[in-house]
Amino acid sequence: MPRWKALPDELDPQVKEFASQLRRLVDRSGLGIAALADRTGYSKTSWERYLNGRLLAPKGAIVALAEVTGTNPVHLTTMWELAERAWSRSEARHDMTMEAIRISQARAALGEFGGPTAPSGGGKNGSATASRTTGIAGPAGVSPTVPPQAQAPRADQFGPADGFGPAAPVAPPEAPPGGAGGGGKRRLTMFLAGVVGAALVVLVAYVLTSGGDSDKNDKAGPSSAPTTSAPQLPAGVQCVGDSCTGKDPEAMGCGGDFADSPTRAVVGAVTVEVRYSKTCKAAWARIQGAAPGDSVQLDAGAKSSKKGLVGDADTDAYTPMVEVGTASDAKACATLATGVKGCTE
């Protein structure tokens, strides 16, 4: 019976329960990891990741496990769906946390933390005081992620070229003789206040009308915009075509029932084969019965995959996927640690 490692503490309880159920099924079947990999078509390394909670098994692997262990696939698939939702929620929370960290780091680099300090002499004792935004709480040294609020423009930001304000400086009226200078200053002040008030009224009206039209145009959009829809993929399959290139075929759900091995060859004492998924429109190479240090690579003409290397505790390995039109467009090549090389037809 396999001796399992403790599942990670940070796993969602739903995912942890699902991984524990998979372990019980494997224990009850009496299969080793190598035999399980051989019967399901998923590698030994992948099953170790699934059973230790490091990666959520794709639906194809779960269906294959149910067939091998004689388990009702409907019940096991139901548990997988619940675990898959919990796994997606955990990834979303992780992405949001990382995004918040990146935003905070960017703001810190740009010097946007903290408020401006008041000039010296502003207080009663002439000492400088730091201004802060009220109503927003946050840890010390971390700027809260509150979007900047719009502020009404000042009248002195516009000049005659913008269509606001007086066209030319207004000369103050001459003070009448006989000591009436005080009344002239008051009239000048009232006149300038009226000009500024009128400019503000025009400015507010312009902003409101322009903003309304812009919102309508944004909501309306082009009248004849073409609509496209992404292809519907089977449950558990997460990529198709070029989006699969460079990705793990089992993590993307392209293996299992969605893949076959149209071509294979024997190189030395090992088997090398091309694995092709018509659903994902991609192929990858796999080597089985290999020794540590053996490697395999997929060659698809102008495209080729990274090498899959057999580890110290493994007997098989596979490469990332490459987009191909058909399985005949690719071949798998093995390089053994002994120096022997060979490829499929």
C-alpha positions, 0 to 999 in steps of 0.5 A: 500500500502506498504511503501518502504524504500529508496534503498541503494545509492551504488546500481548500477543504473541498479539494482536500476531501476529493484528493483523499477520496482518490487516495482511498480508491487507489488503495482499495484497488491495490494498484501502484502508481506505475500500474495506475499510470499504465492503465489510465494513460496518464503519467506516473508524475501526473498521478503523484501530483493529483494524489498529493494535492499539487494539481487538480486531476482533469476530468478525463483522468477521473473517468479513467480512474473510475473505470480502472477501479470499478467505481461509479463514474457519475458519483466520482465526476460529481465530486470532481465538479465540486472540487473543480469549482473550489479550485477555481475559486482559490485560483481567483483569490490568489490572482486578486491577491497578487494583483493587489500586491503588484499595484501596491508595489507599483504605487510605492515605486512611483512615490504615490504613498502618503499625502502631501505635507502641509507647509511650515507655519500652517499650524498654530505653533508654525510646525508642519503637519502631514495631511491625510485622507479621512474616512479611508483606513489601511495598514501603515505604509500601504496606500488603500486601493481607492480610485482617484476622484474627479474634481471640478476644474478651476476657472483659472485653468482656462484662458481666452484660447479655450473659449472661457473667461474674458477675451482680454484683460479688463482695465479697472475704471478710474477712481472718480475724484474726491476720494471715491477710490474705495467704491471703484475697487468694490465695483471692480471686485464685483465685476470680476466675480461675475465674470468668473461665475459666468465662466464656471456656469458655461464650463459646467454646462459644457462638461455635463453635455459632453459627458452625456453624449460620450456615455450614450456613444459608448453604450450604443457602440457600432450598429453593425459590430460583428459577433463571434463566439468561442468554440464550445469545448467538452467539460475539463478541456481548457484549450484548443489550437495555438492556445495549447502550445507549450502547455501541459496536455494533462493539466489542460484536459487534452489527454485521457479519452480525448487523445490517442497514439496514432504512431509509435516506435521502439528505440532501444528498450523503450517505447516512444509515441506521438499523442494526438488530441483531435479535440484540442488540435494539438500533439505531444510526445511520450516515452515509456519504460525509460531510464533516468536521463532518457528524453523525448521531444516532439518535432512538427516541422517548423515547430518543436516542443521542449524536451520531456526528461525522465527523472530519477524516480520515473520510467516515463515522461511527456512533452508540452503540446504543440498545435498541429493540423493532423497527427501525421504532421508530427513525429516523436524522437527519443534520445536515450542516456546511452546515446541511442536515438530514434523517431517515429515514422 
